[in-house]
Amino acid sequence: MNWIFLIIAGLFEVAFAFCLGKTKEATGTEMYLWYAGFLVSLMISMGLLIKVTQTMPIGTVYVVWTGIGAIGTVLVGILVFKEPASFMRLFFLTTLIVSIIGLKVVTD
């Protein structure tokens, strides 16, 4: 169950990064709504992260959480914000995914 909470926490990390990206495009009330989305996503992500670290090794938890956030944020950047998808960028993103899977395999 903790792995599920950790994945959800990582997805909310992606959500708060997405909200930050959207604030650059917004003005007025819309900008404040994106900031509110950022704060809500941040609180949920951190709350779940705290819960998971109570029963899992902090090193594994933090690497997986930041990895999900990094991978998700890069993909959101490419798909939503039209950032470049160069071969080397995707190559290193793939190595990050393989590393996260490796940590999952070797963690009790």
C-alpha positions, 0 to 999 in steps of 0.5 A: 500500500505504501508504494501506491501512496508513494506513486500518488505523492509523486504524481501530485509533485508533477501536478504542482510543477504543472500548476507552476508552469501554468502560472506563467501563462495566466493573469489575474484570478486565473493565476491565483487559481493555479497558485492555489492548485500548486499549494493543494498539490504540494500539501497532498504530495508532502502529506503522503511523502511523510506517511510513506517515510514512516515505514519505508527507507527514506533514501528509497522513498525520496529517490522514487518520489523525485524520480516520478516527479522529474519524469512526469514533469519532463513529460508534461513539459514535452506534451503540454508546454512544447519543450524539446524532446531530443534523443539525449533528453529521452535517453537520460529520462529512460536511464532514470526510469530504469534506476527507479525500477532497480531500486524498487526491485532491491528494496524489501 
